[in-house]
Amino acid sequence: MSAPNPTRTPGHGHISRPSTANAATASKSRQLSHLHAQLAQLTANMSDLENLLRMTAVQAEGMRGLGGYAGGMFMAASKVLGEETVSGGQGHQDGGGK
């Protein structure tokens, strides 16, 4: 009486198909949720990058100003040292000529 019924086997396989479909749907839902989380993280990272690029642009302008200031100081120092060298050389020549 408890002998297996061969007609139930195909029905049993048919029941497993919806569970497989449910598993696939759950997997797809989980993957979409993960993809959504990654998209949110990417959006946050892009926002951070945009802010950092703005700050970098401001700092680059400051660096440009500092570079001009340092270049001016070097040119002024070169001029002063060049004049001292020329006047020192002339003074030495004048002293040697007397």
Backbone as numpy.savetxt, mean C-alpha at the origin, in Angstrom:
# Nx Ny Nz CAx CAy CAz Cx Cy Cz
-39.38 -60.59 7.42 -40.17 -59.40 7.42 -39.33 -58.14 7.42
-38.18 -58.28 7.93 -37.32 -57.11 7.92 -36.32 -57.18 6.78
-36.66 -57.89 5.75 -35.79 -58.00 4.58 -35.77 -56.68 3.83
-34.60 -56.29 3.31 -34.52 -55.01 2.61 -35.34 -55.03 1.33
-35.97 -53.95 1.07 -36.80 -53.81 -0.11 -35.97 -53.12 -1.19
-35.70 -53.78 -2.35 -34.87 -53.17 -3.37 -35.51 -51.94 -4.00
-36.80 -51.78 -3.89 -37.44 -50.59 -4.47 -37.16 -49.35 -3.64
-36.77 -49.51 -2.40 -36.48 -48.35 -1.56 -35.09 -47.78 -1.85
-34.20 -48.55 -2.40 -32.84 -48.07 -2.66 -32.82 -46.89 -3.61
-33.53 -46.95 -4.75 -33.54 -45.76 -5.60 -34.16 -44.56 -4.91
-35.19 -44.80 -4.10 -35.81 -43.71 -3.37 -34.84 -43.11 -2.37
-34.05 -43.95 -1.75 -33.08 -43.48 -0.77 -32.02 -42.61 -1.46
-31.59 -43.01 -2.66 -30.64 -42.20 -3.43 -31.26 -40.87 -3.83
-32.54 -40.90 -4.11 -33.25 -39.67 -4.48 -33.30 -38.72 -3.29
-33.39 -39.23 -2.09 -33.44 -38.38 -0.89 -32.08 -37.74 -0.66
-30.99 -38.44 -0.98 -29.67 -37.88 -0.75 -29.37 -36.72 -1.71
-30.03 -36.69 -2.85 -29.78 -35.59 -3.78 -30.17 -34.24 -3.20
-31.34 -34.09 -2.59 -31.65 -32.79 -1.99 -30.67 -32.42 -0.88
-30.19 -33.40 -0.11 -29.22 -33.06 0.93 -27.91 -32.60 0.29
-27.55 -33.19 -0.84 -26.37 -32.74 -1.57 -26.59 -31.33 -2.11
-27.80 -31.09 -2.60 -28.12 -29.75 -3.09 -28.11 -28.75 -1.94
-28.61 -29.17 -0.78 -28.58 -28.29 0.39 -27.15 -28.00 0.82
-26.30 -29.03 0.75 -24.90 -28.84 1.10 -24.23 -27.89 0.11
-24.55 -28.04 -1.17 -23.98 -27.15 -2.18 -24.47 -25.72 -1.98
-25.75 -25.58 -1.64 -26.30 -24.24 -1.38 -25.65 -23.62 -0.16
-25.45 -24.42 0.88 -24.80 -23.92 2.09 -23.36 -23.52 1.80
-22.68 -24.34 1.00 -21.30 -24.03 0.64 -21.23 -22.75 -0.19
-22.16 -22.63 -1.12 -22.20 -21.43 -1.96 -22.50 -20.19 -1.12
-23.42 -20.33 -0.18 -23.76 -19.22 0.71 -22.56 -18.82 1.56
-21.84 -19.83 2.07 -20.65 -19.56 2.88 -19.57 -18.86 2.05
-19.39 -19.32 0.81 -18.39 -18.70 -0.07 -18.77 -17.26 -0.41
-20.06 -17.03 -0.65 -20.51 -15.66 -0.94 -20.33 -14.75 0.27
-20.58 -15.29 1.45 -20.38 -14.52 2.68 -18.90 -14.17 2.85
-18.04 -15.15 2.59 -16.60 -14.91 2.68 -16.15 -13.88 1.64
-16.69 -13.99 0.44 -16.37 -13.04 -0.62 -16.82 -11.63 -0.24
-17.98 -11.53 0.37 -18.48 -10.22 0.82 -17.57 -9.63 1.89
-17.11 -10.46 2.82 -16.19 -9.99 3.85 -14.87 -9.53 3.23
-14.38 -10.26 2.25 -13.15 -9.86 1.58 -13.33 -8.56 0.82
-14.49 -8.37 0.21 -14.77 -7.12 -0.50 -14.82 -5.95 0.47
-15.42 -6.16 1.63 -15.46 -5.10 2.65 -14.04 -4.75 3.10
-13.20 -5.76 3.29 -11.81 -5.52 3.70 -11.05 -4.79 2.61
-11.28 -5.16 1.36 -10.63 -4.50 0.24 -11.05 -3.03 0.17
-12.32 -2.77 0.38 -12.82 -1.39 0.36 -12.17 -0.57 1.47
-12.05 -1.15 2.66 -11.40 -0.46 3.77 -9.94 -0.19 3.46
-9.25 -1.18 2.88 -7.84 -1.00 2.54 -7.66 0.06 1.46
-8.57 0.11 0.49 -8.48 1.13 -0.56 -8.69 2.53 0.03
-9.59 2.64 0.99 -9.81 3.92 1.66 -8.56 4.35 2.42
-7.93 3.41 3.12 -6.68 3.71 3.83 -5.60 4.14 2.85
-5.50 3.43 1.72 -4.50 3.77 0.71 -4.72 5.17 0.16
-5.98 5.53 -0.07 -6.29 6.86 -0.58 -5.86 7.93 0.41
-6.13 7.71 1.70 -5.72 8.67 2.72 -4.20 8.77 2.80
-3.52 7.64 2.72 -2.06 7.65 2.77 -1.46 8.37 1.56
-2.07 8.19 0.40 -1.57 8.88 -0.79 -1.76 10.39 -0.67
-2.87 10.81 -0.09 -3.08 12.25 0.13 -2.01 12.81 1.06
-1.75 12.08 2.16 -0.73 12.53 3.10 0.65 12.55 2.43
0.93 11.56 1.60 2.21 11.51 0.90 2.37 12.69 -0.04
1.29 13.09 -0.71 1.35 14.24 -1.62 1.65 15.51 -0.84
1.03 15.67 0.32 1.29 16.85 1.15 2.75 16.84 1.63
3.22 15.68 2.06 4.59 15.57 2.54 5.59 15.79 1.41
5.25 15.36 0.20 6.15 15.58 -0.94 6.31 17.07 -1.22
5.23 17.83 -1.09 5.34 19.29 -1.26 6.25 19.88 -0.19
6.13 19.40 1.05 7.01 19.86 2.12 8.46 19.50 1.85
8.68 18.29 1.34 10.05 17.87 1.01 10.63 18.73 -0.11
9.78 19.11 -1.04 10.23 19.97 -2.14 10.69 21.32 -1.58
9.91 21.86 -0.66 10.30 23.13 -0.03 11.60 23.00 0.74
11.74 21.91 1.49 12.98 21.70 2.24 14.17 21.52 1.31
13.95 20.85 0.19 15.03 20.67 -0.79 15.49 22.00 -1.36
14.53 22.88 -1.66 14.89 24.21 -2.16 15.65 25.01 -1.12
15.21 24.91 0.13 15.89 25.62 1.23 17.31 25.09 1.40
17.48 23.77 1.41 18.82 23.18 1.56 19.70 23.54 0.38
19.15 23.54 -0.83 19.92 23.93 -2.01 20.38 25.38 -1.92
19.49 26.25 -1.44 19.86 27.66 -1.25 20.98 27.81 -0.23
20.90 27.03 0.84 21.95 27.08 1.86 23.29 26.60 1.29
23.26 25.55 0.50 24.50 25.06 -0.12 25.08 26.09 -1.08
24.21 26.74 -1.86 24.71 27.75 -2.79 25.30 28.94 -2.04
24.64 29.34 -0.95 25.15 30.46 -0.16 26.48 30.09 0.48
26.56 28.88 1.02 27.82 28.44 1.64 28.92 28.35 0.59
28.60 27.88 -0.59 29.59 27.80 -1.66 30.09 29.18 -2.05
29.16 30.13 -2.11 29.55 31.49 -2.48 30.45 32.09 -1.41
30.07 31.92 -0.14 30.88 32.47 0.96 32.24 31.81 0.98
32.29 30.50 0.89 33.57 29.80 0.93 34.40 30.13 -0.31
33.75 30.30 -1.44 34.48 30.67 -2.66 35.08 32.06 -2.53
34.36 33.01 -1.95 34.89 34.36 -1.75 36.04 34.34 -0.76
35.93 33.54 0.29 37.02 33.46 1.27 38.26 32.86 0.63
38.07 31.88 -0.22 39.21 31.25 -0.89 39.88 32.24 -1.82
39.06 32.98 -2.57 39.61 33.97 -3.50 40.31 35.08 -2.73
39.67 35.62 -1.71 40.28 36.72 -0.94 41.46 36.21 -0.12
41.40 34.99 0.35 42.53 34.41 1.08 43.72 34.21 0.15
43.46 33.79 -1.05 44.53 33.60 -2.04 45.12 34.93 -2.46
44.30 35.96 -2.60 44.80 37.28 -2.98 45.60 37.88 -1.83
45.13 37.71 -0.61 45.85 38.23 0.55 47.20 37.55 0.70
47.25 36.29 0.41 48.49 35.55 0.51 49.45 36.01 -0.58
48.91 36.27 -1.77 49.75 36.73 -2.87 50.24 38.15 -2.58
49.35 38.99 -2.03 49.75 40.36 -1.71 50.82 40.36 -0.62
50.66 39.50 0.36 51.64 39.44 1.44 52.97 38.92 0.94
52.93 38.02 0.01 54.17 37.45 -0.52 54.87 38.43 -1.44
54.10 39.35 -2.04 54.68 40.29 -2.99 55.39 41.43 -2.29
55.08 41.72 -1.03 55.67 42.85 -0.31 56.99 42.49 0.16
